[in-house]
Amino acid sequence: MEIVVLEAKERKNSDKSSRKSLRNEGRVPGIFYSKHHKPISMDVSAQALHPLVFSAQTHLISLKINGHDEYECILKDVQFDPVTDKIIHFDLIGFKRGEKIQVDAPVQLLGLAAGVKEGGILQLALHKLDIECFPKYIPAHLDINIENLQIGDAVYVRDLEYENVTILNSEDAIVVSVTHPKVEKEVEVEELAEGEEAQEPEVIEKGKEVAEEKKEQES
């Protein structure tokens, strides 16, 4: 997997006004943490951070902070401004070679499901999966072939297996499925309701005829 070099500056001040000033300068405050090191507050260029954030792939990062050693890490969390959608903070988690790490890996669907061709609806329940592996085996994405999925079929976590990767999600969790079209279900319900309403007058009418015949016989 490609290693991306990220240049950062250690951040001494973490108050609100300092963070605002950084963002005005086109920089984003963040924090690096690891079980092997004390947390380090820092900031990086927003332009350098964008390719790591707006990507479907997980990147290995070589973090260079002035006055510190070089650290290997991955992007763990990103916070966005709810109004502007700009990145306002990020977290990097460090690791050492030879130890497994837990990351999120994006799901990539391969092919067109047979059930979709029949009118079914494809539903991707999990866009990412929680995995554990050695850093060198971090996948850019996890491929799932869905060509044989029929209407009513689903792919569960227990159905997936990848070399050198352990999936941490519940085995019973649905990843992707093909469901019946909701529109058809609604039409069927409406048709059934109309059919039931159409039958009611017939029952009442037949009951009336039987009652009249019985009355004539008695007279």
Secondary structure as UniProt FT lines:
FT   STRAND          3..10
FT   HELIX           16..24
FT   TURN            25..26
FT   STRAND          27..34
FT   TURN            35..36
FT   STRAND          37..45
FT   HELIX           46..53
FT   STRAND          60..65
FT   TURN            66..67
FT   STRAND          70..80
FT   TURN            82..84
FT   STRAND          87..94
FT   TURN            97..98
FT   STRAND          101..110
FT   HELIX           114..117
FT   TURN            118..119
FT   STRAND          121..124
FT   STRAND          128..133
FT   HELIX           135..137
FT   STRAND          142..145
FT   TURN            147..148
FT   TURN            151..152
FT   STRAND          154..156
FT   HELIX           157..159
FT   TURN            163..164
FT   STRAND          165..167
FT   TURN            171..172
FT   STRAND          174..179
FT   HELIX           182..218
//
